[in-house]
């Protein structure tokens, strides 16, 4: 029986790298993407399909979870809340940044919702593992990106299964920063040009939101050029 892994792929660098790492370990990849009403939903979905084509995944799920948008209270799904800009910069390290408050880009319990759905699909598709590109060490301030949270998610997924076959949640990047992620992606020849990180724009990356700055600094500090377009 072939070994299968379910990969949550947002279209960004982290989840994409996770999917390619999973492909090295498993015979088949099942890809999962969520449209949740985010500002760059169309671009992220486009990236997802391009990545799936390059990976040659066995099955794809692109799910409409735009009910998340109705929860609101975050800058990714509520256009009335401004996307934070220049929280980080390329000359200071994250540990010197003021990240004590939960950022406006935190979508309440997003990863909990995603993992709950992923748990059902993983059971149906007989996937041994669920891969998700959460990072604890980039100081994003997202409470659902911690090792503690992921362990609890794994427990509730397995407790809720109608089968004795258990799944594990794999987070190979959780203790890495963006510089290490870029280096690892380049080492494995991952097509980062197919990925998107900008929180605000779908045509040309703004280069100023915290996600763009983290990405740009990861490339700068690793000594490689980012080939996606920036303003």
DADAZI-V547098 format. One record per residue. N is the residue number from 1. RES is the residue in one small letter. SS is DSSP state (H for helix, E for strand, L for the rest). PHI is phi in degrees with one decimal (* if undefined). OMEGA is omega as a letter, one per 40 degrees, with the letter a starting at -180 (* if undefined). Layout:
# DADAZI-V547098
n=<N & N>
res=<RES & RES>
ss=<SS & SS>
phi=<PHI & PHI>
omega=<OMEGA & OMEGA>
This chain:
# DADAZI-V547098
n=<1 & 2 & 3 & 4 & 5 & 6 & 7 & 8 & 9 & 10 & 11 & 12 & 13 & 14 & 15 & 16 & 17 & 18 & 19 & 20 & 21 & 22 & 23 & 24 & 25 & 26 & 27 & 28 & 29 & 30 & 31 & 32 & 33 & 34 & 35 & 36 & 37 & 38 & 39 & 40 & 41 & 42 & 43 & 44 & 45 & 46 & 47 & 48 & 49 & 50 & 51 & 52 & 53 & 54 & 55 & 56 & 57 & 58 & 59 & 60 & 61 & 62 & 63 & 64 & 65 & 66 & 67 & 68 & 69 & 70 & 71 & 72 & 73 & 74 & 75 & 76 & 77 & 78 & 79 & 80 & 81 & 82 & 83 & 84 & 85 & 86 & 87 & 88 & 89 & 90 & 91 & 92 & 93 & 94 & 95 & 96 & 97 & 98 & 99 & 100 & 101 & 102 & 103 & 104 & 105 & 106 & 107 & 108 & 109 & 110 & 111 & 112 & 113 & 114 & 115 & 116 & 117 & 118 & 119 & 120 & 121 & 122 & 123 & 124 & 125 & 126 & 127 & 128 & 129 & 130 & 131 & 132 & 133 & 134 & 135 & 136 & 137 & 138 & 139 & 140 & 141 & 142 & 143 & 144 & 145 & 146 & 147 & 148 & 149 & 150 & 151 & 152 & 153 & 154 & 155 & 156 & 157 & 158 & 159 & 160 & 161 & 162 & 163 & 164 & 165 & 166 & 167 & 168 & 169 & 170 & 171 & 172 & 173 & 174 & 175 & 176 & 177 & 178 & 179 & 180 & 181 & 182 & 183 & 184 & 185 & 186 & 187 & 188 & 189 & 190 & 191 & 192 & 193 & 194 & 195 & 196 & 197 & 198 & 199 & 200 & 201 & 202 & 203 & 204 & 205 & 206 & 207 & 208 & 209 & 210 & 211 & 212 & 213 & 214 & 215 & 216 & 217 & 218 & 219 & 220 & 221 & 222 & 223 & 224 & 225 & 226 & 227 & 228 & 229 & 230 & 231>
res=<x & x & x & x & x & x & x & x & x & x & x & x & x & x & x & x & x & x & x & x & x & x & x & x & x & x & x & x & x & x & x & x & x & x & x & x & x & x & x & x & x & x & x & x & x & x & x & x & x & x & x & x & x & x & x & x & x & x & x & x & x & x & x & x & x & x & x & x & x & x & x & x & x & x & x & x & x & x & x & x & x & x & x & x & x & x & x & x & x & x & x & x & x & x & x & x & x & x & x & x & x & x & x & x & x & x & x & x & x & x & x & x & x & x & x & x & x & x & x & x & x & x & x & x & x & x & x & x & x & x & x & x & x & x & x & x & x & x & x & x & x & x & x & x & x & x & x & x & x & x & x & x & x & x & x & x & x & x & x & x & x & x & x & x & x & x & x & x & x & x & x & x & x & x & x & x & x & x & x & x & x & x & x & x & x & x & x & x & x & x & x & x & x & x & x & x & x & x & x & x & x & x & x & x & x & x & x & x & x & x & x & x & x & x & x & x & x & x & x & x & x & x & x & x & x & x & x & x & x & x & x>
ss=<L & L & L & E & E & E & E & E & L & L & L & L & H & H & H & H & H & H & H & H & H & H & H & H & H & L & L & E & E & E & E & E & E & E & E & L & L & L & L & L & H & H & H & H & H & H & H & H & H & H & H & H & H & H & H & L & L & L & E & E & E & E & E & E & L & L & H & H & H & H & H & L & L & L & L & L & L & L & L & L & L & L & L & L & E & L & L & L & L & L & L & L & L & H & H & H & L & L & L & L & L & L & L & L & L & L & L & L & L & H & H & H & H & H & H & H & H & H & H & H & H & H & H & H & H & L & L & L & E & E & E & L & L & L & L & L & L & L & L & L & L & L & H & H & H & L & H & H & H & H & H & H & H & H & H & H & H & H & H & L & L & L & L & L & L & L & L & E & E & E & L & L & L & L & L & L & L & H & H & H & H & H & H & H & H & H & H & L & L & L & L & H & H & H & L & L & L & L & L & L & L & L & L & L & E & L & L & L & E & H & H & H & H & H & H & H & H & H & H & H & H & H & L & L & L & L & L & L & L & E & L>
phi=<* & -72.2 & -82.9 & -124.7 & -127.9 & -97.5 & -116.8 & -80.8 & -120.5 & -82.6 & 107.1 & -90.3 & -63.0 & -66.9 & -67.3 & -66.1 & -59.7 & -57.7 & -64.2 & -70.2 & -66.3 & -63.6 & -60.6 & -73.2 & -103.7 & -121.8 & -72.2 & -136.0 & -117.0 & -105.7 & -103.3 & -131.6 & -132.2 & -122.5 & -92.4 & -124.2 & 83.3 & -70.5 & -57.4 & -104.7 & -57.9 & -65.3 & -67.4 & -64.7 & -65.6 & -59.3 & -61.9 & -55.9 & -66.4 & -64.9 & -66.4 & -60.5 & -61.5 & -68.1 & -76.1 & 68.3 & -69.0 & -77.4 & -154.1 & -124.3 & -123.1 & -121.9 & -105.5 & -85.6 & -121.5 & -69.8 & -59.8 & -60.7 & -61.3 & -68.7 & -68.4 & 65.7 & 61.5 & -154.6 & -75.3 & -77.2 & -113.0 & -113.2 & -70.1 & -79.6 & -108.6 & -71.7 & -68.5 & -62.0 & -122.6 & 55.2 & -65.0 & -113.7 & -138.9 & -81.2 & -114.1 & -123.4 & -91.4 & -61.7 & -69.1 & -94.7 & -81.6 & -87.2 & -126.5 & -69.9 & -90.7 & -62.9 & -67.6 & -65.9 & -87.1 & -73.8 & -93.9 & -51.3 & 58.3 & -55.8 & -67.5 & -64.5 & -64.7 & -61.3 & -70.1 & -61.9 & -66.9 & -60.9 & -62.0 & -66.9 & -67.5 & -61.9 & -66.8 & -63.3 & -90.2 & 57.5 & -90.9 & -77.1 & -140.6 & -116.3 & -102.0 & -139.6 & -90.9 & -76.5 & -131.3 & -89.9 & -92.3 & -90.0 & 59.9 & -68.7 & 81.4 & -86.5 & -68.7 & -95.5 & -118.4 & -96.2 & -61.0 & -61.7 & -64.2 & -61.8 & -62.6 & -67.0 & -63.9 & -61.3 & -63.7 & -71.4 & -64.0 & -71.7 & -66.5 & -92.9 & -85.8 & -92.5 & -129.1 & -80.6 & -73.8 & -98.6 & -121.9 & -116.3 & -95.4 & -98.1 & -129.2 & -64.3 & -106.4 & -59.8 & -106.7 & -101.4 & -105.9 & -64.0 & -63.1 & -64.8 & -66.5 & -62.5 & -60.2 & -66.5 & -64.5 & -65.2 & -57.3 & -96.6 & 58.6 & -78.4 & -77.6 & -64.8 & -68.0 & -87.3 & -100.3 & -140.1 & -122.4 & -60.7 & -82.0 & -110.8 & -117.3 & -109.5 & -91.6 & -133.5 & -60.9 & -68.7 & 76.4 & -123.6 & -70.2 & -62.4 & -67.8 & -62.6 & -65.5 & -61.7 & -64.7 & -60.4 & -68.9 & -60.5 & -67.8 & -60.9 & -71.8 & -88.5 & 85.8 & -119.1 & -96.5 & -89.6 & -99.3 & -76.2 & -76.2 & -124.6 & -64.4>
omega=<a & i & a & i & i & a & i & a & a & a & i & a & a & a & i & i & i & a & i & i & i & a & i & a & a & a & a & i & i & a & a & i & a & i & a & i & i & a & a & a & a & i & i & i & i & i & i & a & i & i & i & i & a & a & a & a & a & a & a & i & i & a & i & i & a & i & i & a & a & i & i & i & i & a & a & a & a & a & i & i & a & i & i & a & i & i & i & i & a & a & i & i & a & a & i & a & i & a & a & a & i & a & a & a & i & i & a & i & a & a & i & i & a & a & i & i & i & i & i & i & i & i & a & a & i & i & a & a & i & i & i & a & i & i & a & a & i & i & i & a & i & a & a & i & a & i & i & i & a & i & i & i & i & i & a & i & a & i & a & a & i & i & i & i & a & i & i & i & a & i & a & a & a & a & i & i & a & i & i & i & i & i & a & i & i & i & a & i & i & a & a & i & i & a & a & a & a & i & a & a & i & a & i & a & a & i & a & i & a & i & i & a & i & i & a & i & i & i & a & a & i & i & a & i & i & a & i & a & i & i & *>
